[in-house]
Amino acid sequence: MANKLSAWVCVRESLHDFRLSEWAPFGWILLAQILFLVAVLNLGSSWGMAIAGAVAEVVGRSEEIVHYPSVFVSLPALATYVEWFLYVVAGSVLIPIALLRISAPMEGGDPADRGARVRKAILPTLLAWVIAIGLLYAWGWVVERGFRPALMSNLPGVGGSVAILLLGVIVSYVLSAPFYYVAIHAVRRDTGFASALIGGLAEGVRLLWPTLLVILLCTWPALLALAGATVNPGAIVRKMRPELVAYLLLLYAVLSSLATYLIYASASRLHWARRAA
């Protein structure tokens, strides 16, 4: 089952079986992202500055929110930190809720012990994504300090920026792919903290390639929006409307939310297919 065909089948089934109630937990994270970006678009108002400033303060980037229009140059990086924070903190509760709704048909019905299973899944899900974000941050540092100077000297301009984006994203996908399975294991009735963390990562490594293909199939629309906002935000700010960066990030947030749901739904199907094999 764990092959290219199975990855495509799982993504297709996830699209076909899409339920708003299953996506809704990810929708709450999306709502927070939208609120932040809309606040940035309204920095001239007291409420916009209050919300954007408070969020930037939480993620330790408050100095970047006060200057217009340069705020839009640093907005892609700031929005990334906000996204990470939301998926780690709020996601540690909301992702297990979504997974129980996704897996209910495969388990034969809506579980009566859903609350207890969500509670026991919070800590391993939180720790898994703290580790994953740490790896992604370290990889970003390597890209910026190591690969960016070399690539930009050989591929100046947009070509170098696109190459850096693709390198950063593809390796980030490989690093993060195994961590999706920690939450999938954590919501099972028969797992504890250690078995969810270790068993989930072990299964994620075994299913790395089909999971990576799932991620690529689900995220390419969001990646296009992200590329538009991050390849050269300075040029957008100087030559076009600075707010266009925020609009592109809004589009990315919507597409990324749907992609995250599809990845978890597809990975759950890979997990259950492997158990049944």
N, C-alpha and C positions, 0 to 999 in steps of 0.2 A: 504493500500500500504506500509506503514511504518513498515515492518517486515523483518525477515531474508530473505525470498524469494525475496522481493522487492530489498534489498541490492544486492543480487547476480544478479538479472535481470539487475539492473542499471550498475553494473560493467561489465557484459557481453555485454550490449548494447554499453557502452563506448569503450570497446575493439573493437567491431565490427565496430563502426562508427568512429574510430580513423582517424583524418585528420592531416597531417603534419602542416597545417596552424593554426590549433587550438593549437597544442603543441608548435609551434614556439616561442611564448613569454616566455615559460618556458625554451626553448632552449637557449635563450640569457643569462638567469641566469646560466644555466649549462655551457655555454661557459666561463663565468667569473670564475666559480669554477675550471674548467679544466685549465684555464690559471694560476690561483694561484698555483694549485698542480704541474703543469709542471714547474713553476718557482722554487718551492721548490726542485724539482728533479734536478734543474740546479743551485743550490746555488753557485757553483764554478765559474759561469759566472757573468759578471757585470749586464746583463739584468735580470738574474734570481734573484740575490740578490736585485736589484732595485725594481722589481715587488713584490716579496714576502715580502721584508721589508716594502714597501709602504702599502701593504694590511694589514700586521700585525700592522703597526702603526695606521691605521684607526680604527681597532677593539681593540686597546689598548694592544696588546700582542707582541710588537716589540722585547722585550728581549728574546723571545723564538725562534727566527728565526736565530740566529747567530752562534749556536754551532752545529757542526756535530760530531757524528750521533744522539746526544740527541734530536735534533729538531724533529726527527721522533717519539720519545716517546710522546712529547706534541702535535704532529701534529693533532691527532683526535680531541682534544679539540679546537685547533686553527681553524681547518676546520669547526667545528660546529659554532663558532662565525662568521666566514666568511659567512657560509650558512645563518645564522639568519639575518645578516646585508643585504645580497643581497635580501632575500625574503621580508624583511620589507621595504627597501628603493626602490629598483628597482621593487619589486613585487607589490608595491602599484599602479604602473602604468601598469605593464605588466599583472598582474592577471585580472584586469577588461577587458583588451583587449582580453585576451584568453576567458573569460567568455562570452563576447558578440559574439565571433565566435562560441563558443559551443552552445549558446542558440539560435542562428539565425534560425536553422531549427524548433525549438519549437515555435518561435515567428512568423514564417511564412515568413521568408526572412531576408536578410541582412539589419540591421537598418540604415536608412539614417542619424540618429542623433547620430551615434556612438561616434564621437569626444566629444560632449557635455556630453554624459553619462559616458564616461571614465573620463573626468575631474571632474565630481561631485562625482565619486566613489573613487577618490584617497585618500581624507582625511579620510573617515570612514574605508577604507581598511588599511591605514597606522596605524591609531589609534588602530584598532582591533588587528593587529599583534604586535604592541608595547606592548599592554596589555598581549597578549598571550605569547610573549617572556619573559616578566617580570615574568609571572606565571611559565613558564618552567625553568627559571633561579632559581627562588625561590625553586622549587621542586628539581632541581639538587643540590642545596645547602643542602636541607634536606636529600637527599639520601647520599651525601658525608659525612656530619657531623653526621647524625643520624643512617641511616640504614647500611652504609658500614662497620663501625667497628663491629657492632653486627653480620652481615652476614659473614664477613670474619673470625670472631673468631669461628663461628660454621661451616662454609663451607670454609675452607682455599683452596687457589689455584684457579684453573679454575672454579670449581663449584660455589664458592662464587662470582666470577666475572660475570659469566653468570646470576646468580640470581639477582645481582645488575642491570645488563643491562636490563633484562626482567622487573624488577620492575620499573625501571626508564622509560622505553619505554612505557609500558602499561598505567601507570598513565599519562604520557605526552600525549598519544593519547586521553585519556578521557578529559584532560584539554583543549586540542587544538581543539577537534572536533566541538564545537559550533561556533568557530570563522570562519570556512569556509563559513558560511552562510551570514556573514556581507557583503562580496564582492558580493555575489549572489544577495542580496537585493539591494545593492548600485547601481548596473547597471540597475535596473529596472527604467522605466520612472516615476513611481508614487511614488518614495521614495525620501526623503531628508536625510540630515546627521543623525539626531536623529532617524528617523524611520528606516533607514538602520542599524544603530548600534543596537538599541534596538530590532527591529523586527527580525534582523538576528540572534542575540544571543538567542532570545526567541524561534525561530524556530529550531536553533541548539540544544537547550536543549530538545525540544519536539522530535526531530529526533536523539537523542544522540545514541541510541543503533543501529539502522540501519547504521548510519554514522560511528560508531565505527567498525562495521563489515566490512563496505566498506574499511576503513583505513587498517584493518588487512589483508583483501584480497589483497589489492594493494601493501602493503609495505613489505610483508614477504621476497621477494627476496632481497630488499635493506637492510633489517634488518640482513640477513645472512652475507652480505658483511660488514656491519657496525660492527657486532660481531667479524668478523675476524680481523678487524683493531683495535678494542677498548678493547677486553677482556684482552689481555696481550701484548700491543705493546712493552713493555720492552724486553720480551722474543724474539720477532721477531727481534728487533734491535741487541740483544746480540748474538743470535744463528743462525739467518738467515740474509738475506739482509735487511738492514734498509729501503731501498726504497720500499720493499714489502708493508709497511704500506701505502705509498702514492698510490701505484697501487690499493690496496683494496679500498681506499677512492675514487679513480677515478671511480672504478666500482660502488661504493655506490652512487656517485653523479649522474651517468647516470641512474641507476635504480630508485633513489629517484625522479629525474626529471620526469620520466615517471609515477611514482606512484602519484606524486602531480597532474599531469594533470588528471589522471584517477579519483582521489578523487574529484577534482573539477567538472569533467564531470559527475560523478555519483551523487554527491550531488546536482548538478543542476537538474538532472532528478528526484531525490527525491523531490526537491522543486516544480518542475512543476507538478509532479504527485499529490502532496498534494494540490496544488492550483486547480487542475482539479477535485479533489474528492468532 
